[in-house]
Amino acid sequence: MLDGIFLPGLIYRLPVGFYTILGRDVVKQFVRRIRSEQLIIESAKQLINQKGCQKTTFAELIQLTGLSKGAIYHYVSSKDDLMAKVLSSLLEESNDQFFYKLSEGEKALLNPSDVLAGQMKAMEKPDQMIGKIFVYLISRMDHQTARDALDDFYDSMFQFALLWIRSGQKHGTIHPNLDPSKAAELYLLMLDGFRLRTTLYHSSFKLSSEELSPILTMLFSQQSFLSGPD
């Protein structure tokens, strides 16, 4: 039997005796910390969606969460750190949705065309929050926290793409001789391009995600393209 701690968007399962081993006060502090962090992240998302990254302030975050200034700074050290945590949360949500659909039997998601189409369409939405934070952090590249956040974001996206490509190879939708790392890098280059195009420019573009996906599907199915070492 397990004790459960249920939080917005999170479920923690604790084994019987957990309270006894660590002490109830320690567990309460752990739960309080998780709840506060989640409240800060969700409130920050709301502010970013309404005002954008530049105009989101800690003063508004304090007012929206009801937490003190000291409590806010206990969990996030700076605005860059806040944006990094929100970005990480958004990426986790996106990955969780993908794997949930996959576990429900939507095997079509293993097709490169379907995965790319879904990701690219998400990038084309004007209110796409990941794109907003991505551009904000790029503008802060002279600060170490922003650089670290972008590095972590790229690494997470790369590992996700790598896992997806290897799954496609396993299920026969991507050529087995394709170099997964090269393909993942190409995938991220195209994602970043769509993300920046949507966030920085407001023109109407002729190249859409629907047109790009079949092209990549064709490239990924060929043995000679991005092939690994013999």
N, C-alpha and C positions, 0 to 999 in steps of 0.2 A: 504494500500500500504506500502511496506517495502523498505528501502534502503538496498543495499547489499554491503558488503565488501568481495571481492574475493581474496584469497591468495592461494599460492601453497599448495594443500592438505587441505585447510580450507575454509569454507564459513561462514561468520558471517552475520546474518540478524539483522538489526537495525530498530526499529520502527520509524515512522515519528515523528519528533520533538526531536529525540535523540540528534541531533547536537545542537538544541536550549537549551535543558535542561542541558547538560554537557558542552557545549561550543565547538566550532569547534577545538580549539587548543588542548583540552583534548582528543578529538576523534582522532586527527592526531597523538598525542603521543601514544595512545593506538594501533593504526594501525602500527605505526613505530616499536613499541616494539614487536608486534606479528610477523611482517615480519623479524625483526632481529633475534628473537629467532628461527624462522623456518629456516632461512638461516644458523644459527650456527648448528642446529640439523642435517639438511640435509648434510651440508659440513662435519660434524663429521662422519656421516655414510659413506660418500665417503672415507674418510681417513682410517677409521677402516676396511673397506672392502679391501682397497689396502694394508695397512701396518700392521693391527692388532692393538689391544688396547695399548700394551706397547709402540709401536713406533709412535703412534699418539701424536703429540705435539701441544701446543698452537701456536707456531711460524708458523707452517704449516696451522693451522686453521685461523690465522690472514691473512696470504697470500692468502688463498683460498677464504675467505669471503670478503676481502677488508675492514674489520672493524678494528678499532684501538684496541690496547691491553686493553685500558680502557673500550671500548665498550663491548669487549668479557667478561671481568671480571664483568661487570655490570649485565650480564645475568647468568653467571656461576661462582661459587666461586672457583672451583678447578677442576682438572681432574676427580676426583671421582664424583663430581657433574655433570660434563658433561656426563660421562658414564651413570649415573643414569637417566638423562633426555633423552638420546638416547634410553635407555632400555625401559623407559616408553612410548616413542613415538612408538617404534616397537611393543610393546604389544597392544597399542591402535589400531594400523593398523591391527594387526592380529585379534583382536576382532571385529573390524568394518567389515572386510572381511567376517567373519563368519556370523554376523547378517545380512549383506547385502544379502548373499546367502540364508539365512533363510527367509528373507522378500520376496525374489524372488520365493519362493515356493519350495526350495530344502529341503523338509521335511526329506529326507533320512539322513540329517546331524544330526537329533535327535537320530539316531541309534548310540549306543556307539561304535560299530565297526568302523563306518565311521569317527566319530570324532577323535577317538584314532589313526586310521590309518593316517589321515591327519596330526595330530600333530606329531606323531612319525616319519613319513616320512620327515617332515620338520626338525626334530632334527637330522636326519641321513645325511643331506647335509653338506659336509665339510665346506662350506662357510657360514653356518648359523650364523648370526651375534649375535642373542640373546645368543647363547651358548658361543661365544667368550667373550662377556661382562660379562656374568654370571661367568665364570671362573676367569676373571680379578678381579671382585669385591670380589670373594672368597679369592683371594690372598691378598686382602687389608682389610681383616676382622678386623685387629687391628685398623682401622680408622673408626670413628663413621659414617661418610658420606656413606662409603661403606656398613656398617651394616644396616643403615637405608634404603639404596636403595634395598638391598636384602630382607629386611622385607616387604617393600612396594611391591616389585615384587611378593613375595610369596602370600601376601594378595590379590593382584589383580588376580593372577592365580587361587587362591582358590575360590574367588567369582565367577569367570567365570566358573570354573568347577562345582561349586555348582548350578549355574543357569542352566547349560547344563544338569546335572543329574536330577534336578527337572523337567525340561522340558521333559526329557525322561520318567520320571515316569508319568507325565501328559498324555503323548501320548502312554503309554503302552509298550515302548521299554525297560524300566528298571523296575524291580520289585518294587511295591509300598511300601513294607515293608523294603526296603533297607535303611540304614541310610545314607542320602545324604552327611553328613560331613565326615563320615568314607570313603565313596566311593571317595569323592573328594581328601582326603588325600592320598589314595592309588594311585589315578590317577596321582597326582603330584609327588609322589615318583618314579613312573615309568617314567614320563617325565624327571625328574631330572637325573635319571639313564641313559637314552638314551642320554641326553644332554651332560653329563660328559663323557660318553663312546666315543661319537663322537668327542668331543673337545680334550680330553686328549690322546686318543689312535688312532693308525693308522692301527691296525690289521684288518683282515677280520673276521667278526663275523657270526656265524651260526643262531643266533636268530634274526629274522627281525621283523619289525613292523607289517607286514602282518600276521605273526604267533601269535603275541602277542594279537592282537585285538580280534580275535574269542575267545581266552581264557577268556579275561575280559568280553566279551559279555555273555559268559556262566555263569561266576561267578555273574555278575550283575543281571542275570535273575532268580537266585535262591533265595528263601525266606530265607533260613538258613544262607546265607553268608552276613556278615556285616549288619545284621538286627538291626533295632532300638529297643528301649525298648517297651515291650508289653503294 
